[in-house]
Amino acid sequence: MKYFQQIKPISYLKAHAAEIVRNLSEQGEPLVITQNGEAKVVMQDIASYEQMQETMAMLKILALGNKQIEAGEVQPAGKVIQALKAKTSL
């Protein structure tokens, strides 16, 4: 994805809001909005945003799992399953 093709000044956003929203929905690529020549915000369609949030959540879970492994806070799955079976048979 080449962001340089998707950069527009804020004045363009003000004048073409409906077109921008339509294009974001159809293309699924983010749009960078500039103000005074500096990138200020990124706009994207809701489907892409939700997918990004789900990906971020998964990455956080993986990072937490890696920290737990490094800290030795894990047990083999078989051992956990045996312990659960022992609790449920009581």
Short mmCIF file of the C-alpha atoms (twelve columns), coordinates in Angstrom:
data_MODEL
# 
_entry.id   MODEL 
# 
loop_
_atom_site.group_PDB 
_atom_site.id 
_atom_site.type_symbol 
_atom_site.label_atom_id 
_atom_site.label_alt_id 
_atom_site.label_comp_id 
_atom_site.label_asym_id 
_atom_site.label_seq_id 
_atom_site.Cartn_x 
_atom_site.Cartn_y 
_atom_site.Cartn_z 
_atom_site.pdbx_PDB_model_num 
ATOM 1  C CA . MET A 1  0.000   0.000   0.000  1 
ATOM 2  C CA . LYS A 2  1.441   3.333   -1.041 1 
ATOM 3  C CA . TYR A 3  0.280   6.058   1.307  1 
ATOM 4  C CA . PHE A 4  1.749   8.860   -0.795 1 
ATOM 5  C CA . GLN A 5  -1.078  8.292   -3.276 1 
ATOM 6  C CA . GLN A 6  -3.665  8.674   -0.524 1 
ATOM 7  C CA . ILE A 7  -2.691  12.055  0.937  1 
ATOM 8  C CA . LYS A 8  -5.049  15.002  0.733  1 
ATOM 9  C CA . PRO A 9  -5.126  18.436  2.390  1 
ATOM 10 C CA . ILE A 10 -7.887  19.226  4.854  1 
ATOM 11 C CA . SER A 11 -9.412  21.651  2.346  1 
ATOM 12 C CA . TYR A 12 -9.979  18.689  -0.010 1 
ATOM 13 C CA . LEU A 13 -11.718 16.815  2.790  1 
ATOM 14 C CA . LYS A 14 -14.018 19.766  3.444  1 
ATOM 15 C CA . ALA A 15 -14.963 20.074  -0.225 1 
ATOM 16 C CA . HIS A 16 -15.274 16.356  -1.043 1 
ATOM 17 C CA . ALA A 17 -16.421 14.641  2.170  1 
ATOM 18 C CA . ALA A 18 -19.131 12.466  0.575  1 
ATOM 19 C CA . GLU A 19 -16.809 11.340  -2.229 1 
ATOM 20 C CA . ILE A 20 -14.055 10.519  0.266  1 
ATOM 21 C CA . VAL A 21 -16.393 8.424   2.401  1 
ATOM 22 C CA . ARG A 22 -17.606 6.550   -0.668 1 
ATOM 23 C CA . ASN A 23 -14.045 5.903   -1.865 1 
ATOM 24 C CA . LEU A 24 -12.903 4.735   1.572  1 
ATOM 25 C CA . SER A 25 -15.750 2.229   1.683  1 
ATOM 26 C CA . GLU A 26 -15.049 0.923   -1.815 1 
ATOM 27 C CA . GLN A 27 -11.251 0.849   -1.777 1 
ATOM 28 C CA . GLY A 28 -10.533 -0.074  1.830  1 
ATOM 29 C CA . GLU A 29 -7.330  1.975   1.824  1 
ATOM 30 C CA . PRO A 30 -6.686  4.659   4.430  1 
ATOM 31 C CA . LEU A 31 -6.495  8.341   3.570  1 
ATOM 32 C CA . VAL A 32 -3.958  10.682  5.187  1 
ATOM 33 C CA . ILE A 33 -5.240  14.211  5.806  1 
ATOM 34 C CA . THR A 34 -2.727  17.034  6.065  1 
ATOM 35 C CA . GLN A 35 -2.999  20.440  7.684  1 
ATOM 36 C CA . ASN A 36 -0.441  23.130  6.916  1 
ATOM 37 C CA . GLY A 37 1.589   20.535  5.014  1 
ATOM 38 C CA . GLU A 38 1.855   18.098  7.934  1 
ATOM 39 C CA . ALA A 39 0.094   14.754  8.245  1 
ATOM 40 C CA . LYS A 40 -2.509  15.116  11.000 1 
ATOM 41 C CA . VAL A 41 -5.047  12.286  10.771 1 
ATOM 42 C CA . VAL A 42 -5.728  9.020   8.997  1 
ATOM 43 C CA . MET A 43 -9.221  8.129   7.811  1 
ATOM 44 C CA . GLN A 44 -10.282 4.576   7.030  1 
ATOM 45 C CA . ASP A 45 -13.443 2.583   6.461  1 
ATOM 46 C CA . ILE A 46 -15.082 0.840   9.399  1 
ATOM 47 C CA . ALA A 47 -14.388 -2.702  8.145  1 
ATOM 48 C CA . SER A 48 -10.650 -2.011  7.912  1 
ATOM 49 C CA . TYR A 49 -10.693 -0.320  11.314 1 
ATOM 50 C CA . GLU A 50 -12.439 -3.290  12.943 1 
ATOM 51 C CA . GLN A 51 -10.012 -5.726  11.319 1 
ATOM 52 C CA . MET A 52 -7.077  -3.667  12.574 1 
ATOM 53 C CA . GLN A 53 -8.525  -3.637  16.115 1 
ATOM 54 C CA . GLU A 54 -8.966  -7.419  16.053 1 
ATOM 55 C CA . THR A 55 -5.397  -7.847  14.828 1 
ATOM 56 C CA . MET A 56 -4.100  -5.572  17.580 1 
ATOM 57 C CA . ALA A 57 -6.032  -7.540  20.212 1 
ATOM 58 C CA . MET A 58 -4.565  -10.808 18.916 1 
ATOM 59 C CA . LEU A 59 -1.043  -9.363  18.958 1 
ATOM 60 C CA . LYS A 60 -1.540  -8.221  22.564 1 
ATOM 61 C CA . ILE A 61 -2.688  -11.715 23.551 1 
ATOM 62 C CA . LEU A 62 0.358   -13.252 21.841 1 
ATOM 63 C CA . ALA A 63 2.690   -10.774 23.561 1 
ATOM 64 C CA . LEU A 64 1.143   -11.592 26.934 1 
ATOM 65 C CA . GLY A 65 1.550   -15.304 26.224 1 
ATOM 66 C CA . ASN A 66 5.210   -14.807 25.338 1 
ATOM 67 C CA . LYS A 67 5.792   -12.895 28.591 1 
ATOM 68 C CA . GLN A 68 4.150   -15.700 30.564 1 
ATOM 69 C CA . ILE A 69 6.338   -18.283 28.807 1 
ATOM 70 C CA . GLU A 70 9.485   -16.273 29.542 1 
ATOM 71 C CA . ALA A 71 8.458   -15.916 33.201 1 
ATOM 72 C CA . GLY A 72 7.815   -19.672 33.480 1 
ATOM 73 C CA . GLU A 73 4.138   -19.132 34.258 1 
ATOM 74 C CA . VAL A 74 2.896   -21.910 31.984 1 
ATOM 75 C CA . GLN A 75 2.222   -25.623 32.349 1 
ATOM 76 C CA . PRO A 76 1.966   -28.371 29.755 1 
ATOM 77 C CA . ALA A 77 -1.563  -28.702 28.367 1 
ATOM 78 C CA . GLY A 78 -1.783  -32.366 29.356 1 
ATOM 79 C CA . LYS A 79 -1.082  -31.521 32.996 1 
ATOM 80 C CA . VAL A 80 -3.756  -28.811 33.012 1 
ATOM 81 C CA . ILE A 81 -6.318  -31.138 31.400 1 
ATOM 82 C CA . GLN A 82 -5.601  -33.835 34.003 1 
ATOM 83 C CA . ALA A 83 -6.046  -31.304 36.810 1 
ATOM 84 C CA . LEU A 84 -9.359  -30.123 35.342 1 
ATOM 85 C CA . LYS A 85 -10.608 -33.699 34.963 1 
ATOM 86 C CA . ALA A 86 -9.669  -34.416 38.568 1 
ATOM 87 C CA . LYS A 87 -11.653 -31.388 39.758 1 
ATOM 88 C CA . THR A 88 -14.759 -32.288 37.768 1 
ATOM 89 C CA . SER A 89 -14.821 -35.934 38.937 1 
ATOM 90 C CA . LEU A 90 -15.250 -34.876 42.581 1 
# 
